[in-house]
C-alpha cells in the first residue's frame, strides 16, 4: 500500500506548517486470516518543505538588513574619519 498525506504542525512560536508526506505500508495476512500491519514508513521532501522555505526567507531578510546596517555604519565611520583628517590637515601649516 502507498499514498500521500497532509500533516499539519504548529511551532512553539505559533507558525503553522503543512507538510505533504508520502507513506508506504506492508500488510500481511496472519495465520488467523486477519490482515496485520507489518511495516509503515512516512517520508517528507527534505529539500523542499515549509520549514526550509521559512529559514531561507529569514536568512535573506536578515542578510539584507545586516548589509544595510553595515553600509550605514561604514558611511558614518568614513564621514567621521574624513572630518577628522580634514581638521588635522587644516591645523598643520
C-alpha positions in Angstrom: 0.0 0.0 0.0 1.1 3.6 -0.6 -0.3 7.0 -0.5 0.0 10.7 0.3 -0.9 12.6 3.5 -1.1 16.2 4.6 0.4 16.7 8.0 -0.3 19.9 10.0 2.2 21.2 12.5 2.2 24.2 14.8 5.6 25.5 16.1 6.1 26.9 19.6 6.2 30.4 18.2 2.8 29.9 16.6 3.9 29.3 13.0 1.8 26.8 11.1 3.3 24.4 8.6 1.6 21.9 6.3 3.8 19.1 5.0 2.9 16.8 2.1 4.2 13.4 3.0 4.3 10.1 1.3 3.8 6.8 3.1 4.2 3.1 2.3 2.8 0.2 4.3 3.3 -3.5 4.3 0.4 -5.7 5.2 0.5 -9.5 5.7 -2.2 -12.0 6.3 -1.6 -13.8 9.5 -2.5 -17.4 10.4 -5.9 -16.4 11.7 -6.8 -14.8 8.3 -6.7 -11.2 9.5 -4.6 -8.6 7.8 -1.8 -7.1 10.0 0.3 -4.1 9.5 3.9 -5.3 9.5 5.8 -2.0 8.5 5.0 1.6 7.8 7.2 4.4 6.6 6.4 8.1 6.3 8.7 10.4 4.4 8.8 14.1 3.5 10.8 16.1 1.0 13.8 17.2 3.0 14.9 19.6 0.2 11.6 21.5 -0.4 9.4 21.9 2.7 7.8 24.8 4.5 10.4 25.0 7.3 13.3 25.3 4.9 11.3 27.9 2.9 10.8 30.0 6.1 14.5 29.6 7.1 15.6 30.7 3.6 13.3 33.8 3.7 14.5 34.7 7.2 18.2 34.4 6.2 17.7 36.6 3.1 15.8 39.2 5.1 18.3 39.3 7.9 21.2 39.4 5.3 19.6 42.4 3.6 19.1 44.2 7.0 22.7 43.4 8.0 24.0 44.8 4.7 22.1 48.0 5.1 23.3 48.4 8.7 26.9 47.7 7.6 26.6 50.3 4.8 25.2 52.9 7.2 27.9 52.2 9.8 30.6 52.3 7.2 29.3 55.5 5.8 29.2 57.1 9.2 32.8 56.0 10.1 34.1 57.2 6.7 32.4 60.6 7.2 33.8 60.8 10.7 37.3 59.9 9.6 37.1 62.3 6.7 36.2 65.2 9.0 39.0 64.2 11.4 41.6 64.2 8.6 40.4 67.5 7.2 40.7 69.1 10.7 44.3 67.7 11.1 45.2 68.9 7.6 43.8 72.4 8.3 45.6 72.6 11.7 49.1 71.9 10.1 50.9 74.8 8.4 
